[in-house]
Amino acid sequence: MSMQVRDLIKAVRGCKTAQKIREVITRESALIRNSFRKEDKINRPRNIYKLIYIHMLGFPSEFGQLECLKLIANPSYIGKRIGYLGLSILVTENQEVLFMSTNIIRNDLSSEDRYVVGLALAALGNIGSPEMLRDLAPEIEKLMESESSYLKKKATLVAIRTIRLVPESVDRFIGKVRTLIGEKNHGVVLTGLQLVLSIVKTEPETIVKFRKLVPGLVRMLKSLVNAGYSSEYDFRGTADPFLQYNILRLLRYLGEGSKKSSKLMADILTQVGTSGGISKNVEIAILYEAVSTILSIESDSKLRVTAINTLSRFLSGRHNNSKYVALNTLLKAVNTEPKSLKRHRKVIVECLKDKDISIRRRALDLVFGIMDKKNVESLTQELLDCLPKAEKEFRYDITAKICTAIEKFSPNDKWQIDTLIKVLTIGGQYIRDDVSSMMTSVIGRNPDLQYYTSKKLFNILLDDRYRNQTFLQVSSWVIGEYGDILMQKSEKDGELINTTQALDLFQILLESSRTTDETKYYILTALIKFSTRIEGYDELIKKIIKPYREHVNVELQQRACEFFLLFDYNEIRDPILDRMPIFVEKEIELEIEEEVSENINKGENNDIQKNTQIIQNQINVNQNIQTVQNTQNTGINELLMLNTETKKTQPQNKQDSLNFLQEIFSGSGSRSNNNNNNMNNNNNNNNNKTGGQGLGLDLGLGLGLGLGMNNQSQRQNQMQTQRQTQQNQMQNQRQTQQNQRQINQNQNQNKNQNQSQNKSQNQNQNQQKVQNQPFVVYEKNGIKIEMNFKVGNIRGTPAVMSIIKTTNISSIPISNYLLQVAVPKTLKAQLSQPSGQTIPPNGNGLVNQQLQIIKLVQQKTQLSILLRVTYVINGQKIVENKEVSNIPIFF
Amino acid sequence: MIKFILIVNKLGQTRLAQYYTTGLSINQRVALENEITRRCLSRKDKECSFLEFRDLKVIYRRYASLFFLVGVDEEENELGILEFIHCLVETLDRYFENVCELDLMFNIDKAYMILDEMALNGNIIETNKKTVIAPLHIIDQVSKKLK
């Protein structure tokens, strides 16, 4: 025999472990099932009651769904009550049961007993499926006109659900609005207002019609505001706040875009928006709604300023809740009311120090929102001030915002460097990766600041409080790169900085167990650079580097070996470790042309060394050009992408890079390392061709370095080549180092890249979990574009993330590949830069792109995309549009 | 629009759950409740009563050992919902006379009924305590007579 409900609850409460609870529930569920099977009518309500409890605990209860129906069909009210309760709680998705219940509900809707009707309406309102609601719409409509306000308000809410789930039924209910709103009963008016709101949201064209309601609504609000005490709907001195704020919300919808309606409400809004106190939650709730309405409708500027002032009053108040809503509302107004917002800078900044993370986060967004060229320095300082106390995850947010602020508003480079150093030292390891790349590029383009920066970094480096990895990496790069400037100038200035000190420091850092291997790469590179910048320390540097030739980390070992070897080739060491070219972000194209012509002039000397330099320059040019082609994003990311690209494409086919080089050098296209070696032997005396061959080698070696241990055969090739001739060896070495250096150089970026790769890998994994098969959206001329979709959300907005993969299975290479995407106005799409523009034939490579689609409206939307594919095949340019609307994704 | 209303004790056990959105399986529901409750419980008194969860805003308020949590969409007035929670508590209090966790546990049907009278389909219907409780008193009288 099963237990009483009371006993079951007691039994569960008595359980000490989750396992015990499970046992009790399983036993009881079995008993209930048995009882259901026996058609035990007497115990049925009790069993359903127990199932409700079991369901709440998170255990399966589906087997009780049909029993609920039996209870509903029962004429007794007590049985019906439990049955309906069970129905609305236990039956969530089971369409069949819902469908079966339709007729019983229909009967109950026409019952004499209004409480039975009430039960049926409540169930419909909570779980009614579109089909049920469509079927029962006439009954609901009739009940909305019922005499009892008890039924009227419930029927109205069912109508709202009907509109939400069956939008085409909206016309049926439009006519009912006026009488509902005209009622005396607050409950009915409240539901009437919500009905209008839902109609307006589903069918925006109806707004014009409903504007006629504005005077009535204003009057209603006025009487509520001015009403004295009424016991029925009094909430701590405020008359029915729910009605008040729903009127205000409806006014917002009706006033938007209509000057006339906005004018009609201006008076009452001024009264509500200014007179209320801000000590009680109720008052603030109404003020908040009024202010949102003022800011959304076409109010005059004076009213808007008052609204902003009211919000600022919230911010300086004691209540965290009001601070939160105020910040949220101000954020929405940041674009429309920037001036009046800036006046409240102080209060907003104050919120950055709040104890509550939600508030601080909002405040951070807002501080960033009001930032401009004038106040960037002081606001950034404020952000930096709250950095040390911030939690880890919040530090990422702050540093990210500071970086963006610097990018957008930086007044001068010195300030930028100072700020970045502060971020690096205070932010510790919780900073966005591009801080370091930003730093290197800004120092590179400012020779005047190189001494200043390196000195500053060096002094901070001496203090071991700030030795976080990112800071160590950046500072060792800077000190290595500009070591000569640092030492010379500090000697002049009488600063107490000398080379031995620097080397000692590097050695200490290298030996420290807190230094990661990655940071050690940077330090080793800094050391080898030092050897070329400052004379007379070779032996000491060698001594420091030496032990790392046997380091357990392969990368570190390789670097140490190569650097160590480099000491034997003094004549090439200097140019290899020469200062990095200035990184120019936007004007790259022009400069490339100049550089090319300059290099070609130089190339007239029949000197191998110089020639190699040209090649190297050309490589740079080549990279730059690719970079330009790739993207117009921040410079570092460009290099980054390039890196991946070269690594990816080279193993299969070096065509990509070589094509371009062939054009420049008109050398024969060497496609493999063996060929390269042959060419090395054959064309030793031909300077022009040495150029071509040097390049081939370079690429080969770059590959070797890039792929580390995986590419042994190529490494052997390198070795062979090295042995062939002295000249070749030198060249080879040099190229190795050039590549090495580029890799070192790009380490900030590499790190960046690794992380982003990791991220995208993670994303991929997630996607595989969530998503079904990839979706082929385009297939023609051997080109196949596949997309896979993942529904999620970005910063609270529903979004679809997609990875687009393009492959080429034809035997002809595809070049100038470009994919563009358009979406309906209700969506917003963001397409990342492609991983390349050329796709090698025979499926040997692919182009990756990421697409993010954010939804701008509330309604559920099916995803549809318009694609434009542009590419060149066989020298023929092809442009094609393709609409993809059959994607099975709703969000 | 209200998406769900939860009443949870300070151990994180659900005492009442009403969802106004469909499409959540039992497991998803349990996971959602666990996560929200965990985050709510970890918040300090001085922090604001709102937290963002997926695409929802959760508004919570603590009454003795019970947490009342309401999940709403972007548009809802957070402070208004706080007031609604208070109104709900006052109504429960009036009906149960000093409501406590046990009242809810042993009279879950009544608690649901009160809630249904006050909110339906994610909208607020009635905030007058007397009107809300009236039908419950009638039921109580009828059941007394039957006994």
Contacts between the chains, C-beta under 8 A, distances in Angstrom:
chain1	res1	chain2	res2	distance
A	5	B	106	7.7
A	6	B	106	6.3
A	9	B	105	5.6
A	9	B	106	6.3
A	13	B	105	7.9
A	49	B	108	7.7
A	49	B	109	6.6
A	52	B	108	6.3
A	52	B	109	7.6
A	53	B	108	6.4
A	55	B	26	7.6
A	56	B	14	5.5
A	56	B	15	7.6
A	56	B	16	7.3
A	56	B	17	5.9
A	56	B	108	7.5
A	57	B	13	8.0
A	57	B	14	7.3
A	58	B	14	7.6
A	58	B	26	6.2
A	58	B	29	7.1
A	58	B	30	3.9
A	58	B	33	7.7
A	59	B	26	7.7
A	60	B	26	6.5
A	77	B	139	7.6
A	77	B	142	7.1
A	78	B	139	8.0
A	78	B	142	7.9
A	78	B	143	6.6
A	78	B	146	7.6
A	81	B	109	7.1
A	81	B	113	7.6
A	81	B	139	7.2
A	82	B	109	6.5
A	85	B	109	5.7
A	85	B	112	5.6
A	85	B	113	7.6
A	88	B	116	7.9
A	89	B	18	7.8
A	89	B	112	7.4
A	92	B	19	7.5
A	92	B	22	5.9
A	92	B	23	7.8
A	92	B	24	7.1
A	93	B	22	6.3
A	93	B	23	6.8
A	93	B	25	7.7
A	115	B	135	5.9
A	115	B	138	7.1
A	115	B	139	7.7
A	118	B	135	6.9
A	121	B	120	7.9
A	122	B	116	4.5
A	122	B	120	6.0
A	125	B	120	4.0
A	125	B	121	4.2
A	126	B	18	7.6
A	126	B	20	6.9
A	126	B	116	7.4
A	126	B	120	6.5
A	126	B	121	6.5
A	127	B	22	7.4
A	150	B	135	7.7
A	153	B	125	5.2
A	153	B	126	6.8
A	154	B	120	6.4
A	154	B	125	6.8
A	157	B	120	4.4
A	157	B	121	4.9
A	157	B	123	5.5
A	157	B	125	5.9
A	158	B	120	7.7
A	158	B	121	7.0
A	160	B	121	5.9
A	160	B	123	6.1
A	161	B	121	4.4
A	164	B	121	7.9
A	186	B	127	7.7
A	186	B	128	6.9
A	187	B	125	5.7
A	187	B	126	4.4
A	187	B	127	7.8
A	187	B	128	7.1
A	187	B	131	6.8
A	190	B	124	6.7
A	190	B	125	7.0
A	190	B	126	7.8
A	190	B	127	7.9
A	191	B	123	6.9
A	191	B	125	5.8
A	194	B	123	4.9
A	194	B	124	7.9
A	232	B	128	5.4
A	232	B	130	7.5
A	233	B	127	6.6
A	233	B	128	5.9
A	235	B	83	6.3
A	235	B	87	7.3
A	235	B	127	7.8
A	240	B	127	7.1
A	241	B	80	6.6
A	241	B	83	5.8
A	242	B	80	6.5
A	242	B	83	7.5
A	242	B	84	7.1
A	242	B	124	5.7
A	242	B	127	5.4
A	245	B	77	5.3
A	245	B	80	5.2
A	249	B	75	7.7
A	249	B	77	7.5
A	281	B	79	5.7
A	281	B	82	5.8
A	281	B	83	6.1
A	281	B	86	8.0
A	282	B	79	7.9
A	282	B	83	5.6
A	284	B	79	5.5
A	285	B	77	5.8
A	285	B	79	3.5
A	285	B	80	4.6
A	285	B	82	7.4
A	285	B	83	5.8
A	288	B	77	6.5
A	288	B	79	5.8
A	289	B	77	5.4
A	289	B	80	7.3
A	320	B	46	6.7
A	320	B	47	6.4
A	320	B	48	3.8
A	320	B	49	7.8
A	321	B	48	4.9
A	321	B	49	5.4
A	321	B	50	6.9
A	321	B	78	7.0
A	321	B	79	6.3
A	321	B	82	6.8
A	322	B	79	7.1
A	323	B	48	6.9
A	324	B	48	4.4
A	324	B	50	5.6
A	324	B	78	7.3
A	325	B	78	5.6
A	325	B	79	6.2
A	355	B	44	7.5
A	355	B	46	5.3
A	355	B	47	6.8
A	356	B	46	6.8
A	356	B	47	4.0
A	356	B	48	5.3
A	357	B	47	7.4
A	358	B	47	6.9
A	358	B	48	5.7
A	358	B	50	6.4
A	358	B	51	6.5
A	358	B	52	7.2
A	359	B	48	6.1
A	793	B	54	6.6
A	793	B	55	5.2
A	796	B	52	6.5
A	796	B	54	7.8
A	796	B	55	5.2
A	796	B	74	7.6
A	797	B	55	7.1
A	798	B	55	6.2
